[in-house]
Amino acid sequence: LKEENAILRSKINKLQILSETQADKMRKLQKKLEENKIKEEKEAQDLEAMVQHVEQNLQLMTKRAAKAENSAAKLRQENAQLQAELRNCRLEKEALRAGQAGLAAAKQNAEVALQHLLQVTTSSRASIRQLLSGAESLQLIADLLKSIDRISEVSEDGQ
């Protein structure tokens, strides 16, 4: 009976040690699980902050693109007006040439109008390039937002 009691005590000691070891493992795993949860929450917050930043940039670029479009439209209108003015100046120049009166003044007016027209044309081309660049940037941001949505969907599926 003493022998059997000693064997049982030995088994109980071994089981207690095993139980303590498993409890330690369980505590470590719970701690690791908690750390992983905190890490995932931080990553989710970082991702949300990045999405908000990208959305703000998208709104800003949209405003810039709208401004560039308006500017390009105004420049096109001004360009058309200046071309009409240039045609009028040329007609006036021809009329003055035919009448031989005020030829030098008409030439000067036509030259000034031509220079102004060339300046506006150059400026409108630059604005159109800027508008195209803004549109490309908006497309890039839209693609980035799509990929962020896909990453979020994959993360949710993985959980």
Disulfide bonds with the S-S distance in Angstrom:
none
